[in-house]
Amino acid sequence: MRNKNVAIVGATGAVGREFIGCIESRGIPLASLKLLASARSAGKTQMFRGQELTIQELTGDAFDGVDIALFSAGGSISRQYAPIAMKAGAVVVDNSSVFRADPAVPLVIPEINARRIADHQGIIANPNCAAITTLVPLWPVHQVNPVRRLIVSTYQAASGGGAALMEELEQSTRAYLDGKTYEPKVVKYPYAFNLFSHNTAIDMATGYNDEESKVIKETRKIFEDERIAVSATCIRVPVLRAHSVSMTFECERPITPAEVRGLLEHAPGVRLVDDWANNYFPMPKDASGQGDVLAGPHPQGSVRSERQVHQHVRGGGSAAQGRGIECRADRGTALVTRDQKPPHPRAR
């Protein structure tokens, strides 16, 4: 993005504001930054590098002169406006699920397959948040000892549902503590002090909700390996930011916990947090506001084979063969819990 004209579509949303913050905090030099949103947000202002930028309405001619357009305004907006941005000459980086399954669209995690950016034909897709959290720490293992089976349980924060869901968690928690009734507006079920299956539709043919299906399909596309057997269980938890992931994986050949830890120590985008003496491992509070996946390996008392490992992840996501790892990260964070889980009956 260096010295490019950049537009952010959905600039007033939770992810759009994160885009702005990341560009500013990392000091990425831009030629210009255009903030686009709905008509009701047009005319509002946003500070960027000491200057007040006016938010503009998203229209068909908003992409004139734009080199890179970052989209995070929902699937319907991406479906309608990404082709318009492409026609105007912009490269679209899309955060929705609209283009992820398209074989012609690269699905990119920079720490894993940045080389695929060169294959784009105008659109680059950003993976699902839980998939990113899971795959960043798993990739170093897969490179040296291919993962054949992966069982993932995610514990996903309100941030994955945007600003409205974060606000619902805050408001419903206050109401609960004050002894007041709160009627859910964004999700079907009470959010404060509660857990529930990820608030997406269930495919009646497979039994997976949409979030789980994304993790399964995107793992295979990003790793470019359709043979990986993947099962996912995605749960929404009452945490504001930083998803967590628990994973058990089985590799092609035996692998030791020490080998897994050694691979994660130098993995891009991964930071180990594993203070066994103080029982201190990755937590969402530590993952929030920073870019790494926090990972904490754990030994397991009994494993079904030397090729099976359990990991705990926050914000990134990882699975190890024969042991456990916890991780946290703020961009689709994942937590790998410390309890060993048996193979999921839906694993395939």
C-alpha positions, 0 to 999 in steps of 0.5 A, a space after each residue: 500500500 506504500 504511496 498508493 491511493 487507498 479507500 476503506 469501504 465500511 470506514 465507520 464499522 469496527 473493522 474499518 476503524 481497525 484498518 485506519 488504526 493499523 495504517 496509522 500505527 504502522 506508519 504506512 505511507 499513503 498518497 491519500 486515504 478515502 473513507 467510504 460509508 453509508 449515506 447516514 455516515 457521510 459528512 462525519 469526520 475521522 482523525 487520521 495522522 493529525 488531520 480530519 478526514 470527511 467520510 464520503 458516501 459510498 457510490 458508484 463513482 467513489 473509486 475514481 483514482 483509487 489504487 487499493 480498496 479495503 472492503 469490510 461492509 458486509 457481503 452484499 456491499 462487496 458483491 455490489 461494489 467490488 466489481 465497480 471498484 475493479 472496473 475503476 482500476 482498484 485492487 480490492 481486498 475483501 473481508 467478507 465471505 463472498 469471494 473466498 470460495 472462488 477458485 479465481 480469487 486468492 485467499 491470503 494469509 500473508 504469513 502463509 501464502 503471500 505469494 498468491 497475491 500475485 495471482 489476483 485478477 482484481 480481488 484478494 480475499 481475506 479469510 475468516 477470522 477463526 481460520 486465520 487464528 487457527 492456521 497461522 500457528 499450524 502452518 509451520 507444522 504443516 510445512 515440515 510434517 503435513 497435517 492429515 486431521 484437524 479438530 478445532 473448537 473456537 471460542 469467539 469474541 463479540 468483536 467478530 460480530 462487529 460494533 453492534 454485537 460488542 455494544 450488545 454484550 456491554 449493555 446486556 452485561 450491565 443489565 444483568 448485573 443491575 437485575 434488569 431485563 435485556 431483550 437481545 437485538 443482534 443475536 437470538 440468545 442472552 449474551 451476558 454470562 452465556 455461551 451459544 453456537 455461533 450465530 450463523 445458519 446451520 447447513 441441515 445436510 452437514 450439521 455445521 453452522 456457516 462459521 464452521 463450514 468456512 473454517 473447514 473449506 478455507 483450511 483446505 484452500 489456504 493449505 492447498 490440500 483437499 485431503 485434510 480431514 477437518 471438523 470445527 465447532 464454533 461457539 460465541 463467548 461473552 468476551 469483547 475481543 480476541 477469539 480463542 481456539 482449541 485444536 487437536 491435530 494429527 500429522 503424517 509422521 510422529 512429531 514431539 511437543 519439543 519439535 512443535 514448540 521449536 517450530 512456533 518459536 520462530 514462526 512469523 506472526 506467532 508469540 509463545 506464552 507458556 509459563 508453566 510454573 505460574 500456569 500463565 498461558 495466552 489470554 484474550 486480554 493479552 492478545 487484544 490490541 496487538 498483531 501476533 497470535 499468542 501460543 502456549 504449548 501444553 503436554 497431554 497426559 495421554 494421547 491416542 498416538 504419537 502423531 496426535 497433538 492438542 494445542 490451545 490458541 488465542 488469536 492465531 490458531 494452532 494444532 500440534 501433534 501429541 501435545 497442547 498449545 494455547 494461543 491468543 491473537 486480536 485478528 480473529 483470535 483463537 484459544 486452544 484449551 488445555 483439555 484433550 478432546 476425542 475425535 469429533 464425530 463429525 470429523 471428515 
